[in-house]
Amino acid sequence: MSLFGGTISSLENGLNYASLKNKTIAQNIANVDTPNYKAKNVSFKQMLTDAQSETISANRTDVRHYDFNIKTSSPGVYSYENFNYRSNGNGVDMDAEQASLAENTIYYNALVERISSKFNTLNNVIKGGK
């Protein structure tokens, strides 16, 4: 039995996602003036779709065994290859990146607050409510 029923690990996965998204946004902002740089994005929906659609072959010892699905190594970062925001081929929209950064920061802070609350609850229980 898990102490919080998997809540901590789910929050950890959310923090990892938000951290990767923040790094990607920061990379886009840092390359706003780089010619031919294509903006990148982290998409949970796209990661989930990719994970559900990819297959591998497994060593089957019986015809009744299922075929296996596996996710190829993809960090979940996708480029907008055909999008040019500026005439020099750069695909970074600074306003959109700043809005995305603000939204991601709020999401990250909410997750941190929630996981902190879980640990405070655990600490309260350990101390016996004192």
Phi, psi and omega in degrees: 000130179278144184300316180246017178065032179087001182296317182298316180292325177294318177295322177298315178298321177296319177295321178297317178299312181296324179294316178297319179296320179296318178296321180294318178296318179298322177295319178298314181296321180295333182256024183297332181256006181279122179297140177064014176283133180257129181299146179244158179214154174250123183236113178297318181299317179293321177299317180294317179298316179297319181295326182281338188260346185269142181231161172226168173261140180241159178283102183266125178263353180213142182294342180278352179287148179282153167287147183260151172251144177216152177263127175288161184291106178220123183287355180090010179258127183239144179259148172266084187293323186262015183250122175241119180270330181241167181290340179275009177091359180286137183251022183260122174261105187300320179296316179295321179294318179294321177294319178295321178296317178296317179297317180292325178296318177297316179299313180298314180296323177296319178294318178298318179297318181293317180290326175297319177298319178298316179291325176295322176298315178298317178298319178297318180294318180297321181281356179078026178081014181259000000 
